[in-house]
Amino acid sequence: MSIRIMSMVWDCAHVDGGSELLTLLALADWSDDNGRCYPSMTSISRKVRLKPRQAQRVVHQLIEAGFVSVVGNEFGGKPGATRQYRINLHSLTGVAHDTGVAHDTGVVEDADGCHGRRETGVTHDTQTIIEPSITVSTIVGKHADAATTAAQGKRKIPPCPHQEIIDAYHEALPASPRIRDWTKARAAHLQARWREDPKRQNVDWWRRLFGYVAESDFLTGKVATPGRKPFTASLEWLLKPEKFAKVREGHYHDGGEA
């Protein structure tokens, strides 16, 4: 438990009350002084008094809002495995680089490509008023949405390498239906999933996703729902928005369909 992180969550004016605040406080209760923690979704739901699906939605909202990042085991892993989360301290304080506690070693390298660094000479808490009349949190609260929109607009999205992703699908899932015709509708689905998140704009991310799909007995036709023939997921099926989300959330890794 980190008293420091708990205090920062309580002091943050940008976190909505109710479930989001309670969930962020729960994560802070598990975290170290760098904001890292790895509770299971079951533990989170029990602590915040919500059903697992509801707790999952709230955690996703915190991730989308930038308060929390997934820094390990992105796809949920096998049954019993847990994601690793980090509370983004700068999102709570409004400071671009949280300095942490004295002698903090910085951010450990994670799946997002962050590299460890040592902070030196840090003696003051980061929740500082820049000017007498304007706090950092006030500035962020007023301009965060506009700044985020402008940054996204300036960022150039790389073209989607359709054939490379198809080849990665065939390589990781040789028993799944092979792609014969890459129609406009299929291409549009892949393009949409590619553009939704900068993390996905890398072929290696898709290789990891298909490797994760290969671990599912249900998605690879090794087990079947009673009364139904075995099902094998095609690339077109995987790219559908709802199915795509469920696959990443681990709904098909317990021997049956969610």
N, C-alpha and C positions, 0 to 999 in steps of 0.2 A: 504493500500500500504506500502511495506517495502523497503525503500531506501537501507537498508543493503543487502537484498536478491537481489535486482536489480543490485547492484554494483558487487556482487559475480558472478552473471550470466554473466555480461559483461566481467569480468576479467577471466572467465573460458576458458581455451584454448581448452578444449576437446569437447565443444558443436559445432557441425557443424553449419555453417551459414545458412541463409535462413529460411525455415519454422520451423525447430527445435529450432533455437535460438529465433525466434519471438514468438513461442508458450511458451517456457520456460520464456521469459520475460513477457508474458501476465499472466502466472500463478504467477510469482513473484509480478506483479502489484496488484494481489488480495490477496497475502499471508500476514500473520503476520510475526514477526521476527523469528519464529520457522519454517517458510517455509510452514505452513498449509493454505489451501484454499479449497473452494468448489464451483467453478463455474460450470454451466451446459455446456454440449457440445455445445449447441446452442450459449451460450455467448462466449465460446472460439472461435468457428468458425467465429463469427461476428467480434471479436476483431482482429483476425489474417488474416481476409479477405480470408478465405478458405471455401469450402463447408463442411457441417457437417461430411460427410464420410471422407474427406481428413484430417480434423482436428482430427478426431478420430484416424486415422492411425498414425498421427504425435505424438499424445499423447501416443499411444501404443509403438511407437519407443522410446520415452523418458523413458517410464517405463522399457522396455526391456534393455535399455542402463544403467539403474540404477540411472538416474537423478531424477526420480519421483517415488513415491510409492503410492498405493491406500491404505488408512488407515481407510476407512469407507465406508459403503454401496457398497461393492465390486461388486455386480452384477447389480448395476444401480438402482434397486428398481422400484417402481411403477411409472407410468407416472408423471412427475413433480419433482420426487426426483433426487438428484444429488449425484455423488460420492464425497468423500472427499479425497483430494490429499495432499501429503507432498513432497516438494522439498528436496531432500537428500543433505544436506549442505556439507557432507564429500565428495560427488562426485564432488562438485564444487571446493573445496579447496584442496582436496587430503589428508586431515587430517582424521585419523581414527575416532575421536570423536569430532564433532564440539562443541565448548564450548558455543556458543551463546553469548547473551549480558549479562552484569552484572546482577546478581540476577535472571538468567533464571531458571525456575523450571524444565526444562528437557522435556522429551518426554512424552506426555500423553499416557496412555495405549490404544492400538489400536488392530485391528483385527489380526495383525501380532504377537501379544504376547509381545510387547514392554511395559515396565513398567516405570512409572514416577520415576524420580530421581532428586535431587537438586544438581546443580553445585555450588561450593563455591570457593571463592578466584580467580575468573576469572577476569582479568583486561586487557588482551591483545587480539587483533584480531587473529583469527586462521590462516590467510593467511601468514604464516611465512616461511622464507627460513631456512632450516635445516642446510645447509652448505653454505659457501660463493659462491661456484660455481655451486651448484646443488639445484634446487628448488623442492618442493614436486610435483608440477604439471609436471615437467620434468620426475621424477621417475615414476609417475603414467602413463603418456603418453607412456612410453617405455615398462612398464612391466605389465600393467593392464590386457591385454588379456591373457598373459601367466599365471598370478596368478589366474585369474578366472577359466581358464581351469583346472589348477592343483587342485584347491579347489573342483571343481565339480567332478573331477576324484576320489578324496579321500573320498568324502561324500558317505556313504553307503545308497543306496535307499532301504527303507523297502519294503517287498513283498506286492503286491497288494491284499487286502482281498476281492476277487471277490464276495463271497457269502454275506458278510456283506453289500456291496454296493448294490447288487441286493435286499436284504431284505429292505434296506433303500428306494430304488426306489418303491418297492411294498407298503411300509407303507405310503409314502408321496403321491403316485399317484395310489390309488386303482382302479381307472377307466381306467387306461392306460393298454395296452396289457401286460399280464403277461409273464414272462420268463419261457418257457418250456424246451428249449434246449440251453445250454450255449456252443455254438460252438467255435472252435478255432479262427475263424474270429472275433466273438464278443469279445472274451477274449483278442484278440490282440488289438482291438480298446480301450478297457478299460485300458489295460496295458499301452498303449501309452499315453493316457490322464493322467494317474496316474503319469507317469515318467516325463512329460513335465514341471511340476512346483512343487517344494517342498510343497507349500501351499495345493496342492491337495492330498498329501500323508497322509490324515487323513479322516476317515469316516465321521466325523462331517462336514467337508467341503462339502462332497457329499450330506449329509442330507440337508444342507442349499441350495445347488443347486437345489435339487429336490423340496424343499419347494418353491423356486423361480419359478420353472417351473409350479407348481400347481397354481400360481397366474395368469397364462396366460390363458385367455379364448380361444385363438386360439389353444394352445398346448394341452389343455384338452378337445377339441371338443365342447366347449360351443358356439362357433361361427364358421361360415364357410365362405370361400371366395365365392362370388357370382358365381353360376353355378357349384360349386363343393360340394361334400359331406363333412360333418364335419371331421376334421382331429384330430387324437389323437397321440401324439408323443410316440413312443416306446423307450426303453432304447437303442436299437441298433441305432435308428435314432439320438438320442441325442448325441451319442458318435462319430458320423461322424465328422471329423475335422471342416468342414465349418459350419455345423449346430451347433456344440458345441460352436464355436466362436460367431455365431449370437445370440444364446440363452443368452450367458453371456453378450453380448452387448445390450440386451434389444430389439432386432428386432421384437420379437413376443409378446410384451406386450402392443401393441396399438390396438388390435382387429383384426389384419391381418398379413399376412406373408410378410416379407421384400423381 
